[in-house]
Amino acid sequence: MIKLIEDMAKAIVDQPDQVRVNGVEGENSIIIELWVAKEDMGKVIGRNGRTITAMRTILNATRAQKDKRHVLEVLE
């Protein structure tokens, strides 16, 4: 899942070398933290949040562990 989010983010942003993804596993969820350059934050979020919502939808549709919820957070 982390590789999927990383590849999607790198395809969207202008500075793909600044993209970092980290996964933190909790008891009931897996939090995926996505760091991008400050200038690319708007591209990852998208107009009215459509891009980040689409990434979250794909993440939840392809999750391997059905018993854990996936949360995608965008950080700068």
N, CA, C, O and CB atoms as a CASP TS submission, in Angstrom:
PFRMAT TS
TARGET T0000
AUTHOR 0000-0000-0000
METHOD Language model
MODEL 1
PARENT N/A
ATOM      1  N   MET     1       0.806  -1.186   0.000  1.00  0.00           N
ATOM      2  CA  MET     1       0.000   0.000   0.000  1.00  0.00           C
ATOM      3  C   MET     1       0.861   1.267   0.000  1.00  0.00           C
ATOM      4  O   MET     1       0.542   2.256  -0.659  1.00  0.00           O
ATOM      5  CB  MET     1      -0.923  -0.011   1.190  1.00  0.00           C
ATOM      6  N   ILE     2       1.943   1.208   0.746  1.00  0.00           N
ATOM      7  CA  ILE     2       2.818   2.377   0.825  1.00  0.00           C
ATOM      8  C   ILE     2       3.419   2.679  -0.537  1.00  0.00           C
ATOM      9  O   ILE     2       3.501   3.840  -0.940  1.00  0.00           O
ATOM     10  CB  ILE     2       3.932   2.155   1.862  1.00  0.00           C
ATOM     11  N   LYS     3       3.837   1.642  -1.246  1.00  0.00           N
ATOM     12  CA  LYS     3       4.421   1.827  -2.580  1.00  0.00           C
ATOM     13  C   LYS     3       3.377   2.394  -3.544  1.00  0.00           C
ATOM     14  O   LYS     3       3.707   3.228  -4.387  1.00  0.00           O
ATOM     15  CB  LYS     3       4.981   0.486  -3.122  1.00  0.00           C
ATOM     16  N   LEU     4       2.145   1.960  -3.431  1.00  0.00           N
ATOM     17  CA  LEU     4       1.067   2.454  -4.282  1.00  0.00           C
ATOM     18  C   LEU     4       0.851   3.950  -4.071  1.00  0.00           C
ATOM     19  O   LEU     4       0.767   4.705  -5.040  1.00  0.00           O
ATOM     20  CB  LEU     4      -0.230   1.687  -4.002  1.00  0.00           C
ATOM     21  N   ILE     5       0.761   4.383  -2.822  1.00  0.00           N
ATOM     22  CA  ILE     5       0.568   5.798  -2.515  1.00  0.00           C
ATOM     23  C   ILE     5       1.771   6.612  -2.985  1.00  0.00           C
ATOM     24  O   ILE     5       1.611   7.701  -3.537  1.00  0.00           O
ATOM     25  CB  ILE     5       0.342   6.000  -1.003  1.00  0.00           C
ATOM     26  N   GLU     6       2.969   6.085  -2.768  1.00  0.00           N
ATOM     27  CA  GLU     6       4.180   6.785  -3.188  1.00  0.00           C
ATOM     28  C   GLU     6       4.218   6.974  -4.700  1.00  0.00           C
ATOM     29  O   GLU     6       4.550   8.057  -5.181  1.00  0.00           O
ATOM     30  CB  GLU     6       5.419   6.021  -2.726  1.00  0.00           C
ATOM     31  N   ASP     7       3.883   5.940  -5.447  1.00  0.00           N
ATOM     32  CA  ASP     7       3.877   6.036  -6.907  1.00  0.00           C
ATOM     33  C   ASP     7       2.828   7.019  -7.411  1.00  0.00           C
ATOM     34  O   ASP     7       3.089   7.780  -8.343  1.00  0.00           O
ATOM     35  CB  ASP     7       3.632   4.666  -7.520  1.00  0.00           C
ATOM     36  N   MET     8       1.646   7.011  -6.804  1.00  0.00           N
ATOM     37  CA  MET     8       0.608   7.951  -7.214  1.00  0.00           C
ATOM     38  C   MET     8       1.033   9.391  -6.930  1.00  0.00           C
ATOM     39  O   MET     8       0.838  10.273  -7.766  1.00  0.00           O
ATOM     40  CB  MET     8      -0.711   7.636  -6.498  1.00  0.00           C
ATOM     41  N   ALA     9       1.607   9.627  -5.762  1.00  0.00           N
ATOM     42  CA  ALA     9       2.027  10.979  -5.393  1.00  0.00           C
ATOM     43  C   ALA     9       3.153  11.468  -6.294  1.00  0.00           C
ATOM     44  O   ALA     9       3.145  12.626  -6.713  1.00  0.00           O
ATOM     45  CB  ALA     9       2.473  11.019  -3.928  1.00  0.00           C
ATOM     46  N   LYS    10       4.118  10.610  -6.600  1.00  0.00           N
ATOM     47  CA  LYS    10       5.231  10.999  -7.459  1.00  0.00           C
ATOM     48  C   LYS    10       4.767  11.343  -8.864  1.00  0.00           C
ATOM     49  O   LYS    10       5.373  12.184  -9.529  1.00  0.00           O
ATOM     50  CB  LYS    10       6.261   9.891  -7.516  1.00  0.00           C
ATOM     51  N   ALA    11       3.707  10.708  -9.319  1.00  0.00           N
ATOM     52  CA  ALA    11       3.181  10.989 -10.655  1.00  0.00           C
ATOM     53  C   ALA    11       2.475  12.346 -10.712  1.00  0.00           C
ATOM     54  O   ALA    11       2.370  12.937 -11.787  1.00  0.00           O
ATOM     55  CB  ALA    11       2.217   9.884 -11.082  1.00  0.00           C
ATOM     56  N   ILE    12       2.001  12.835  -9.595  1.00  0.00           N
ATOM     57  CA  ILE    12       1.225  14.074  -9.552  1.00  0.00           C
ATOM     58  C   ILE    12       2.096  15.308  -9.350  1.00  0.00           C
ATOM     59  O   ILE    12       1.855  16.340  -9.975  1.00  0.00           O
ATOM     60  CB  ILE    12       0.198  13.997  -8.449  1.00  0.00           C
ATOM     61  N   VAL    13       3.102  15.217  -8.489  1.00  0.00           N
ATOM     62  CA  VAL    13       3.849  16.394  -8.043  1.00  0.00           C
ATOM     63  C   VAL    13       4.935  16.827  -9.029  1.00  0.00           C
ATOM     64  O   VAL    13       5.326  16.074  -9.921  1.00  0.00           O
ATOM     65  CB  VAL    13       4.474  16.118  -6.700  1.00  0.00           C
ATOM     66  N   ASP    14       5.414  18.071  -8.841  1.00  0.00           N
ATOM     67  CA  ASP    14       6.512  18.591  -9.649  1.00  0.00           C
ATOM     68  C   ASP    14       7.873  18.166  -9.110  1.00  0.00           C
ATOM     69  O   ASP    14       8.842  18.087  -9.866  1.00  0.00           O
ATOM     70  CB  ASP    14       6.437  20.101  -9.716  1.00  0.00           C
ATOM     71  N   GLN    15       7.953  17.894  -7.818  1.00  0.00           N
ATOM     72  CA  GLN    15       9.210  17.503  -7.185  1.00  0.00           C
ATOM     73  C   GLN    15       9.081  16.087  -6.603  1.00  0.00           C
ATOM     74  O   GLN    15       8.912  15.935  -5.393  1.00  0.00           O
ATOM     75  CB  GLN    15       9.604  18.521  -6.072  1.00  0.00           C
ATOM     76  N   PRO    16       9.158  15.056  -7.445  1.00  0.00           N
ATOM     77  CA  PRO    16       8.964  13.690  -6.955  1.00  0.00           C
ATOM     78  C   PRO    16      10.049  13.219  -5.991  1.00  0.00           C
ATOM     79  O   PRO    16       9.824  12.284  -5.221  1.00  0.00           O
ATOM     80  CB  PRO    16       8.900  12.751  -8.115  1.00  0.00           C
ATOM     81  N   ASP    17      11.225  13.853  -6.022  1.00  0.00           N
ATOM     82  CA  ASP    17      12.286  13.465  -5.096  1.00  0.00           C
ATOM     83  C   ASP    17      11.988  13.901  -3.663  1.00  0.00           C
ATOM     84  O   ASP    17      12.635  13.418  -2.734  1.00  0.00           O
ATOM     85  CB  ASP    17      13.608  14.056  -5.547  1.00  0.00           C
ATOM     86  N   GLN    18      11.031  14.798  -3.462  1.00  0.00           N
ATOM     87  CA  GLN    18      10.649  15.274  -2.139  1.00  0.00           C
ATOM     88  C   GLN    18       9.533  14.433  -1.505  1.00  0.00           C
ATOM     89  O   GLN    18       9.147  14.688  -0.364  1.00  0.00           O
ATOM     90  CB  GLN    18      10.210  16.718  -2.228  1.00  0.00           C
ATOM     91  N   VAL    19       9.018  13.446  -2.221  1.00  0.00           N
ATOM     92  CA  VAL    19       7.914  12.618  -1.719  1.00  0.00           C
ATOM     93  C   VAL    19       8.467  11.544  -0.788  1.00  0.00           C
ATOM     94  O   VAL    19       9.400  10.820  -1.137  1.00  0.00           O
ATOM     95  CB  VAL    19       7.122  11.967  -2.895  1.00  0.00           C
ATOM     96  N   ARG    20       7.874  11.454   0.407  1.00  0.00           N
ATOM     97  CA  ARG    20       8.210  10.405   1.374  1.00  0.00           C
ATOM     98  C   ARG    20       6.917   9.823   1.919  1.00  0.00           C
ATOM     99  O   ARG    20       5.945  10.542   2.150  1.00  0.00           O
ATOM    100  CB  ARG    20       9.104  10.959   2.533  1.00  0.00           C
ATOM    101  N   VAL    21       6.918   8.518   2.120  1.00  0.00           N
ATOM    102  CA  VAL    21       5.733   7.842   2.652  1.00  0.00           C
ATOM    103  C   VAL    21       6.173   6.935   3.796  1.00  0.00           C
ATOM    104  O   VAL    21       7.183   6.236   3.703  1.00  0.00           O
ATOM    105  CB  VAL    21       4.991   7.021   1.535  1.00  0.00           C
ATOM    106  N   ASN    22       5.400   6.962   4.868  1.00  0.00           N
ATOM    107  CA  ASN    22       5.694   6.144   6.037  1.00  0.00           C
ATOM    108  C   ASN    22       4.398   5.512   6.526  1.00  0.00           C
ATOM    109  O   ASN    22       3.352   6.161   6.527  1.00  0.00           O
ATOM    110  CB  ASN    22       6.365   6.988   7.161  1.00  0.00           C
ATOM    111  N   GLY    23       4.461   4.271   6.933  1.00  0.00           N
ATOM    112  CA  GLY    23       3.285   3.584   7.461  1.00  0.00           C
ATOM    113  C   GLY    23       3.430   3.322   8.945  1.00  0.00           C
ATOM    114  O   GLY    23       4.461   2.820   9.394  1.00  0.00           O
ATOM    115  N   VAL    24       2.399   3.661   9.712  1.00  0.00           N
ATOM    116  CA  VAL    24       2.380   3.422  11.151  1.00  0.00           C
ATOM    117  C   VAL    24       1.182   2.536  11.443  1.00  0.00           C
ATOM    118  O   VAL    24       0.040   2.905  11.170  1.00  0.00           O
ATOM    119  CB  VAL    24       2.313   4.767  11.968  1.00  0.00           C
ATOM    120  N   GLU    25       1.455   1.352  12.007  1.00  0.00           N
ATOM    121  CA  GLU    25       0.374   0.408  12.260  1.00  0.00           C
ATOM    122  C   GLU    25      -0.097   0.522  13.699  1.00  0.00           C
ATOM    123  O   GLU    25       0.687   0.415  14.641  1.00  0.00           O
ATOM    124  CB  GLU    25       0.823  -1.027  11.957  1.00  0.00           C
ATOM    125  N   GLY    26      -1.396   0.743  13.845  1.00  0.00           N
ATOM    126  CA  GLY    26      -2.013   0.802  15.160  1.00  0.00           C
ATOM    127  C   GLY    26      -2.833  -0.450  15.417  1.00  0.00           C
ATOM    128  O   GLY    26      -2.759  -1.420  14.662  1.00  0.00           O
ATOM    129  N   GLU    27      -3.603  -0.423  16.475  1.00  0.00           N
ATOM    130  CA  GLU    27      -4.400  -1.590  16.840  1.00  0.00           C
ATOM    131  C   GLU    27      -5.539  -1.842  15.851  1.00  0.00           C
ATOM    132  O   GLU    27      -5.782  -2.980  15.448  1.00  0.00           O
ATOM    133  CB  GLU    27      -4.962  -1.416  18.239  1.00  0.00           C
ATOM    134  N   ASN    28      -6.241  -0.761  15.463  1.00  0.00           N
ATOM    135  CA  ASN    28      -7.392  -0.912  14.574  1.00  0.00           C
ATOM    136  C   ASN    28      -7.207  -0.278  13.205  1.00  0.00           C
ATOM    137  O   ASN    28      -8.082  -0.386  12.346  1.00  0.00           O
ATOM    138  CB  ASN    28      -8.594  -0.326  15.218  1.00  0.00           C
ATOM    139  N   SER    29      -6.078   0.379  12.997  1.00  0.00           N
ATOM    140  CA  SER    29      -5.896   1.079  11.728  1.00  0.00           C
ATOM    141  C   SER    29      -4.425   1.131  11.336  1.00  0.00           C
ATOM    142  O   SER    29      -3.530   0.895  12.148  1.00  0.00           O
ATOM    143  CB  SER    29      -6.466   2.494  11.814  1.00  0.00           C
ATOM    144  N   ILE    30      -4.214   1.441  10.094  1.00  0.00           N
ATOM    145  CA  ILE    30      -2.881   1.676   9.558  1.00  0.00           C
ATOM    146  C   ILE    30      -2.876   3.106   9.038  1.00  0.00           C
ATOM    147  O   ILE    30      -3.652   3.454   8.148  1.00  0.00           O
ATOM    148  CB  ILE    30      -2.502   0.634   8.427  1.00  0.00           C
ATOM    149  N   ILE    31      -2.004   3.924   9.592  1.00  0.00           N
ATOM    150  CA  ILE    31      -1.921   5.326   9.187  1.00  0.00           C
ATOM    151  C   ILE    31      -0.767   5.452   8.198  1.00  0.00           C
ATOM    152  O   ILE    31       0.369   5.094   8.506  1.00  0.00           O
ATOM    153  CB  ILE    31      -1.718   6.279  10.427  1.00  0.00           C
ATOM    154  N   ILE    32      -1.066   5.956   7.028  1.00  0.00           N
ATOM    155  CA  ILE    32      -0.053   6.182   6.006  1.00  0.00           C
ATOM    156  C   ILE    32       0.185   7.677   5.933  1.00  0.00           C
ATOM    157  O   ILE    32      -0.716   8.448   5.602  1.00  0.00           O
ATOM    158  CB  ILE    32      -0.487   5.600   4.613  1.00  0.00           C
ATOM    159  N   GLU    33       1.410   8.079   6.248  1.00  0.00           N
ATOM    160  CA  GLU    33       1.782   9.490   6.255  1.00  0.00           C
ATOM    161  C   GLU    33       2.496   9.805   4.950  1.00  0.00           C
ATOM    162  O   GLU    33       3.450   9.125   4.574  1.00  0.00           O
ATOM    163  CB  GLU    33       2.680   9.836   7.483  1.00  0.00           C
ATOM    164  N   LEU    34       2.034  10.831   4.271  1.00  0.00           N
ATOM    165  CA  LEU    34       2.591  11.248   2.986  1.00  0.00           C
ATOM    166  C   LEU    34       3.161  12.644   3.132  1.00  0.00           C
ATOM    167  O   LEU    34       2.437  13.584   3.460  1.00  0.00           O
ATOM    168  CB  LEU    34       1.517  11.204   1.863  1.00  0.00           C
ATOM    169  N   TRP    35       4.458  12.786   2.891  1.00  0.00           N
ATOM    170  CA  TRP    35       5.120  14.090   2.924  1.00  0.00           C
ATOM    171  C   TRP    35       5.418  14.508   1.498  1.00  0.00           C
ATOM    172  O   TRP    35       5.948  13.727   0.708  1.00  0.00           O
ATOM    173  CB  TRP    35       6.427  14.048   3.778  1.00  0.00           C
ATOM    174  N   VAL    36       5.073  15.748   1.173  1.00  0.00           N
ATOM    175  CA  VAL    36       5.396  16.335  -0.133  1.00  0.00           C
ATOM    176  C   VAL    36       5.954  17.737   0.104  1.00  0.00           C
ATOM    177  O   VAL    36       5.829  18.295   1.194  1.00  0.00           O
ATOM    178  CB  VAL    36       4.129  16.380  -1.076  1.00  0.00           C
ATOM    179  N   ALA    37       6.569  18.292  -0.932  1.00  0.00           N
ATOM    180  CA  ALA    37       7.074  19.661  -0.841  1.00  0.00           C
ATOM    181  C   ALA    37       5.899  20.615  -0.651  1.00  0.00           C
ATOM    182  O   ALA    37       4.784  20.342  -1.097  1.00  0.00           O
ATOM    183  CB  ALA    37       7.896  20.041  -2.110  1.00  0.00           C
ATOM    184  N   LYS    38       6.160  21.725   0.008  1.00  0.00           N
ATOM    185  CA  LYS    38       5.108  22.699   0.291  1.00  0.00           C
ATOM    186  C   LYS    38       4.438  23.187  -0.991  1.00  0.00           C
ATOM    187  O   LYS    38       3.228  23.411  -1.014  1.00  0.00           O
ATOM    188  CB  LYS    38       5.682  23.884   1.065  1.00  0.00           C
ATOM    189  N   GLU    39       5.217  23.353  -2.049  1.00  0.00           N
ATOM    190  CA  GLU    39       4.681  23.827  -3.331  1.00  0.00           C
ATOM    191  C   GLU    39       3.756  22.800  -3.991  1.00  0.00           C
ATOM    192  O   GLU    39       2.896  23.166  -4.793  1.00  0.00           O
ATOM    193  CB  GLU    39       5.826  24.167  -4.279  1.00  0.00           C
ATOM    194  N   ASP    40       3.927  21.523  -3.659  1.00  0.00           N
ATOM    195  CA  ASP    40       3.130  20.460  -4.277  1.00  0.00           C
ATOM    196  C   ASP    40       1.913  20.066  -3.450  1.00  0.00           C
ATOM    197  O   ASP    40       1.149  19.193  -3.863  1.00  0.00           O
ATOM    198  CB  ASP    40       3.988  19.247  -4.504  1.00  0.00           C
ATOM    199  N   MET    41       1.721  20.677  -2.316  1.00  0.00           N
ATOM    200  CA  MET    41       0.605  20.321  -1.439  1.00  0.00           C
ATOM    201  C   MET    41      -0.743  20.474  -2.149  1.00  0.00           C
ATOM    202  O   MET    41      -1.612  19.612  -2.019  1.00  0.00           O
ATOM    203  CB  MET    41       0.631  21.186  -0.176  1.00  0.00           C
ATOM    204  N   GLY    42      -0.917  21.549  -2.888  1.00  0.00           N
ATOM    205  CA  GLY    42      -2.171  21.779  -3.602  1.00  0.00           C
ATOM    206  C   GLY    42      -2.435  20.746  -4.677  1.00  0.00           C
ATOM    207  O   GLY    42      -3.588  20.395  -4.923  1.00  0.00           O
ATOM    208  N   LYS    43      -1.393  20.254  -5.321  1.00  0.00           N
ATOM    209  CA  LYS    43      -1.567  19.238  -6.361  1.00  0.00           C
ATOM    210  C   LYS    43      -2.002  17.912  -5.766  1.00  0.00           C
ATOM    211  O   LYS    43      -2.807  17.200  -6.365  1.00  0.00           O
ATOM    212  CB  LYS    43      -0.274  19.054  -7.152  1.00  0.00           C
ATOM    213  N   VAL    44      -1.484  17.572  -4.599  1.00  0.00           N
ATOM    214  CA  VAL    44      -1.845  16.308  -3.960  1.00  0.00           C
ATOM    215  C   VAL    44      -3.267  16.376  -3.417  1.00  0.00           C
ATOM    216  O   VAL    44      -4.015  15.403  -3.505  1.00  0.00           O
ATOM    217  CB  VAL    44      -0.857  15.967  -2.830  1.00  0.00           C
ATOM    218  N   ILE    45      -3.641  17.525  -2.856  1.00  0.00           N
ATOM    219  CA  ILE    45      -4.997  17.666  -2.318  1.00  0.00           C
ATOM    220  C   ILE    45      -6.011  17.808  -3.448  1.00  0.00           C
ATOM    221  O   ILE    45      -7.078  17.195  -3.401  1.00  0.00           O
ATOM    222  CB  ILE    45      -5.083  18.880  -1.372  1.00  0.00           C
ATOM    223  N   GLY    46      -5.693  18.600  -4.452  1.00  0.00           N
ATOM    224  CA  GLY    46      -6.586  18.765  -5.598  1.00  0.00           C
ATOM    225  C   GLY    46      -7.698  19.760  -5.335  1.00  0.00           C
ATOM    226  O   GLY    46      -7.891  20.226  -4.212  1.00  0.00           O
ATOM    227  N   ARG    47      -8.416  20.070  -6.383  1.00  0.00           N
ATOM    228  CA  ARG    47      -9.523  21.020  -6.279  1.00  0.00           C
ATOM    229  C   ARG    47     -10.650  20.399  -5.465  1.00  0.00           C
ATOM    230  O   ARG    47     -11.156  19.325  -5.790  1.00  0.00           O
ATOM    231  CB  ARG    47     -10.030  21.438  -7.685  1.00  0.00           C
ATOM    232  N   ASN    48     -11.030  21.094  -4.405  1.00  0.00           N
ATOM    233  CA  ASN    48     -12.070  20.635  -3.462  1.00  0.00           C
ATOM    234  C   ASN    48     -11.735  19.280  -2.843  1.00  0.00           C
ATOM    235  O   ASN    48     -12.635  18.558  -2.413  1.00  0.00           O
ATOM    236  CB  ASN    48     -13.421  20.548  -4.172  1.00  0.00           C
ATOM    237  N   GLY    49     -10.443  18.927  -2.793  1.00  0.00           N
ATOM    238  CA  GLY    49     -10.027  17.678  -2.178  1.00  0.00           C
ATOM    239  C   GLY    49     -10.277  16.445  -3.009  1.00  0.00           C
ATOM    240  O   GLY    49     -10.254  15.332  -2.483  1.00  0.00           O
ATOM    241  N   ARG    50     -10.511  16.612  -4.276  1.00  0.00           N
ATOM    242  CA  ARG    50     -10.859  15.467  -5.131  1.00  0.00           C
ATOM    243  C   ARG    50      -9.706  14.484  -5.307  1.00  0.00           C
ATOM    244  O   ARG    50      -9.924  13.273  -5.301  1.00  0.00           O
ATOM    245  CB  ARG    50     -11.308  15.959  -6.492  1.00  0.00           C
ATOM    246  N   THR    51      -8.486  14.987  -5.462  1.00  0.00           N
ATOM    247  CA  THR    51      -7.351  14.099  -5.694  1.00  0.00           C
ATOM    248  C   THR    51      -7.057  13.249  -4.465  1.00  0.00           C
ATOM    249  O   THR    51      -6.886  12.036  -4.588  1.00  0.00           O
ATOM    250  CB  THR    51      -6.113  14.907  -6.081  1.00  0.00           C
ATOM    251  N   ILE    52      -6.995  13.851  -3.291  1.00  0.00           N
ATOM    252  CA  ILE    52      -6.714  13.096  -2.080  1.00  0.00           C
ATOM    253  C   ILE    52      -7.862  12.142  -1.756  1.00  0.00           C
ATOM    254  O   ILE    52      -7.630  11.055  -1.228  1.00  0.00           O
ATOM    255  CB  ILE    52      -6.465  14.046  -0.905  1.00  0.00           C
ATOM    256  N   THR    53      -9.078  12.531  -2.063  1.00  0.00           N
ATOM    257  CA  THR    53     -10.221  11.643  -1.858  1.00  0.00           C
ATOM    258  C   THR    53     -10.134  10.435  -2.776  1.00  0.00           C
ATOM    259  O   THR    53     -10.448   9.318  -2.363  1.00  0.00           O
ATOM    260  CB  THR    53     -11.537  12.393  -2.096  1.00  0.00           C
ATOM    261  N   ALA    54      -9.712  10.648  -4.012  1.00  0.00           N
ATOM    262  CA  ALA    54      -9.547   9.536  -4.952  1.00  0.00           C
ATOM    263  C   ALA    54      -8.434   8.597  -4.490  1.00  0.00           C
ATOM    264  O   ALA    54      -8.565   7.379  -4.603  1.00  0.00           O
ATOM    265  CB  ALA    54      -9.241  10.066  -6.365  1.00  0.00           C
ATOM    266  N   MET    55      -7.339   9.157  -3.970  1.00  0.00           N
ATOM    267  CA  MET    55      -6.253   8.323  -3.463  1.00  0.00           C
ATOM    268  C   MET    55      -6.714   7.500  -2.263  1.00  0.00           C
ATOM    269  O   MET    55      -6.349   6.332  -2.133  1.00  0.00           O
ATOM    270  CB  MET    55      -5.047   9.190  -3.079  1.00  0.00           C
ATOM    271  N   ARG    56      -7.508   8.102  -1.393  1.00  0.00           N
ATOM    272  CA  ARG    56      -8.033   7.373  -0.234  1.00  0.00           C
ATOM    273  C   ARG    56      -9.006   6.274  -0.659  1.00  0.00           C
ATOM    274  O   ARG    56      -9.029   5.197  -0.063  1.00  0.00           O
ATOM    275  CB  ARG    56      -8.728   8.341   0.732  1.00  0.00           C
ATOM    276  N   THR    57      -9.802   6.544  -1.682  1.00  0.00           N
ATOM    277  CA  THR    57     -10.746   5.547  -2.189  1.00  0.00           C
ATOM    278  C   THR    57     -10.001   4.354  -2.764  1.00  0.00           C
ATOM    279  O   THR    57     -10.360   3.208  -2.490  1.00  0.00           O
ATOM    280  CB  THR    57     -11.667   6.163  -3.256  1.00  0.00           C
ATOM    281  N   ILE    58      -8.965   4.609  -3.560  1.00  0.00           N
ATOM    282  CA  ILE    58      -8.162   3.523  -4.129  1.00  0.00           C
ATOM    283  C   ILE    58      -7.477   2.740  -3.019  1.00  0.00           C
ATOM    284  O   ILE    58      -7.425   1.511  -3.064  1.00  0.00           O
ATOM    285  CB  ILE    58      -7.114   4.076  -5.119  1.00  0.00           C
ATOM    286  N   LEU    59      -6.958   3.436  -2.035  1.00  0.00           N
ATOM    287  CA  LEU    59      -6.297   2.782  -0.909  1.00  0.00           C
ATOM    288  C   LEU    59      -7.250   1.850  -0.176  1.00  0.00           C
ATOM    289  O   LEU    59      -6.886   0.716   0.137  1.00  0.00           O
ATOM    290  CB  LEU    59      -5.738   3.823   0.056  1.00  0.00           C
ATOM    291  N   ASN    60      -8.448   2.306   0.099  1.00  0.00           N
ATOM    292  CA  ASN    60      -9.418   1.470   0.813  1.00  0.00           C
ATOM    293  C   ASN    60      -9.945   0.334  -0.047  1.00  0.00           C
ATOM    294  O   ASN    60     -10.307  -0.718   0.481  1.00  0.00           O
ATOM    295  CB  ASN    60     -10.575   2.315   1.297  1.00  0.00           C
ATOM    296  N   ALA    61      -9.996   0.522  -1.357  1.00  0.00           N
ATOM    297  CA  ALA    61     -10.486  -0.536  -2.236  1.00  0.00           C
ATOM    298  C   ALA    61      -9.469  -1.654  -2.408  1.00  0.00           C
ATOM    299  O   ALA    61      -9.846  -2.794  -2.679  1.00  0.00           O
ATOM    300  CB  ALA    61     -10.846   0.038  -3.588  1.00  0.00           C
ATOM    301  N   THR    62      -8.194  -1.347  -2.255  1.00  0.00           N
ATOM    302  CA  THR    62      -7.150  -2.344  -2.492  1.00  0.00           C
ATOM    303  C   THR    62      -6.474  -2.828  -1.224  1.00  0.00           C
ATOM    304  O   THR    62      -5.440  -3.491  -1.292  1.00  0.00           O
ATOM    305  CB  THR    62      -6.119  -1.784  -3.411  1.00  0.00           C
ATOM    306  N   ARG    63      -7.026  -2.515  -0.093  1.00  0.00           N
ATOM    307  CA  ARG    63      -6.354  -2.891   1.154  1.00  0.00           C
ATOM    308  C   ARG    63      -6.294  -4.405   1.329  1.00  0.00           C
ATOM    309  O   ARG    63      -7.229  -5.132   0.992  1.00  0.00           O
ATOM    310  CB  ARG    63      -7.065  -2.261   2.348  1.00  0.00           C
ATOM    311  N   ALA    64      -5.181  -4.845   1.857  1.00  0.00           N
ATOM    312  CA  ALA    64      -4.943  -6.278   2.016  1.00  0.00           C
ATOM    313  C   ALA    64      -5.548  -6.816   3.314  1.00  0.00           C
ATOM    314  O   ALA    64      -6.034  -7.947   3.352  1.00  0.00           O
ATOM    315  CB  ALA    64      -3.447  -6.565   1.984  1.00  0.00           C
ATOM    316  N   GLN    65      -5.518  -6.019   4.360  1.00  0.00           N
ATOM    317  CA  GLN    65      -6.042  -6.460   5.639  1.00  0.00           C
ATOM    318  C   GLN    65      -7.444  -5.890   5.829  1.00  0.00           C
ATOM    319  O   GLN    65      -7.603  -4.692   6.064  1.00  0.00           O
ATOM    320  CB  GLN    65      -5.108  -6.031   6.798  1.00  0.00           C
ATOM    321  N   LYS    66      -8.440  -6.726   5.729  1.00  0.00           N
ATOM    322  CA  LYS    66      -9.829  -6.278   5.797  1.00  0.00           C
ATOM    323  C   LYS    66     -10.235  -5.842   7.194  1.00  0.00           C
ATOM    324  O   LYS    66     -11.193  -5.086   7.351  1.00  0.00           O
ATOM    325  CB  LYS    66     -10.746  -7.375   5.328  1.00  0.00           C
ATOM    326  N   ASP    67      -9.521  -6.306   8.209  1.00  0.00           N
ATOM    327  CA  ASP    67      -9.923  -5.980   9.570  1.00  0.00           C
ATOM    328  C   ASP    67      -9.358  -4.646  10.056  1.00  0.00           C
ATOM    329  O   ASP    67      -9.743  -4.165  11.121  1.00  0.00           O
ATOM    330  CB  ASP    67      -9.490  -7.078  10.502  1.00  0.00           C
ATOM    331  N   LYS    68      -8.453  -4.047   9.288  1.00  0.00           N
ATOM    332  CA  LYS    68      -7.866  -2.764   9.684  1.00  0.00           C
ATOM    333  C   LYS    68      -8.251  -1.680   8.695  1.00  0.00           C
ATOM    334  O   LYS    68      -8.295  -1.903   7.486  1.00  0.00           O
ATOM    335  CB  LYS    68      -6.336  -2.871   9.784  1.00  0.00           C
ATOM    336  N   ARG    69      -8.526  -0.508   9.232  1.00  0.00           N
ATOM    337  CA  ARG    69      -8.894   0.647   8.433  1.00  0.00           C
ATOM    338  C   ARG    69      -7.621   1.387   8.038  1.00  0.00           C
ATOM    339  O   ARG    69      -6.692   1.501   8.838  1.00  0.00           O
ATOM    340  CB  ARG    69      -9.871   1.580   9.208  1.00  0.00           C
ATOM    341  N   HIS    70      -7.578   1.885   6.814  1.00  0.00           N
ATOM    342  CA  HIS    70      -6.434   2.647   6.335  1.00  0.00           C
ATOM    343  C   HIS    70      -6.765   4.135   6.375  1.00  0.00           C
ATOM    344  O   HIS    70      -7.843   4.556   5.957  1.00  0.00           O
ATOM    345  CB  HIS    70      -6.039   2.209   4.903  1.00  0.00           C
ATOM    346  N   VAL    71      -5.821   4.924   6.884  1.00  0.00           N
ATOM    347  CA  VAL    71      -5.980   6.363   6.972  1.00  0.00           C
ATOM    348  C   VAL    71      -4.801   6.993   6.249  1.00  0.00           C
ATOM    349  O   VAL    71      -3.649   6.656   6.523  1.00  0.00           O
ATOM    350  CB  VAL    71      -6.070   6.846   8.461  1.00  0.00           C
ATOM    351  N   LEU    72      -5.080   7.900   5.336  1.00  0.00           N
ATOM    352  CA  LEU    72      -4.030   8.598   4.600  1.00  0.00           C
ATOM    353  C   LEU    72      -3.979  10.038   5.072  1.00  0.00           C
ATOM    354  O   LEU    72      -4.971  10.762   4.985  1.00  0.00           O
ATOM    355  CB  LEU    72      -4.271   8.526   3.066  1.00  0.00           C
ATOM    356  N   GLU    73      -2.816  10.457   5.576  1.00  0.00           N
ATOM    357  CA  GLU    73      -2.623  11.825   6.030  1.00  0.00           C
ATOM    358  C   GLU    73      -1.548  12.473   5.169  1.00  0.00           C
ATOM    359  O   GLU    73      -0.521  11.859   4.878  1.00  0.00           O
ATOM    360  CB  GLU    73      -2.236  11.872   7.537  1.00  0.00           C
ATOM    361  N   VAL    74      -1.787  13.707   4.765  1.00  0.00           N
ATOM    362  CA  VAL    74      -0.808  14.459   3.980  1.00  0.00           C
ATOM    363  C   VAL    74      -0.133  15.467   4.902  1.00  0.00           C
ATOM    364  O   VAL    74      -0.791  16.280   5.551  1.00  0.00           O
ATOM    365  CB  VAL    74      -1.483  15.176   2.756  1.00  0.00           C
ATOM    366  N   LEU    75       1.202  15.393   4.943  1.00  0.00           N
ATOM    367  CA  LEU    75       1.985  16.281   5.802  1.00  0.00           C
ATOM    368  C   LEU    75       2.963  17.068   4.951  1.00  0.00           C
ATOM    369  O   LEU    75       3.303  16.663   3.840  1.00  0.00           O
ATOM    370  CB  LEU    75       2.735  15.482   6.896  1.00  0.00           C
ATOM    371  N   GLU    76       3.419  18.213   5.490  1.00  0.00           N
ATOM    372  CA  GLU    76       4.432  18.968   4.748  1.00  0.00           C
ATOM    373  C   GLU    76       5.724  19.028   5.505  1.00  0.00           C
ATOM    374  O   GLU    76       6.691  19.625   5.031  1.00  0.00           O
ATOM    375  CB  GLU    76       3.951  20.371   4.450  1.00  0.00           C
TER
END
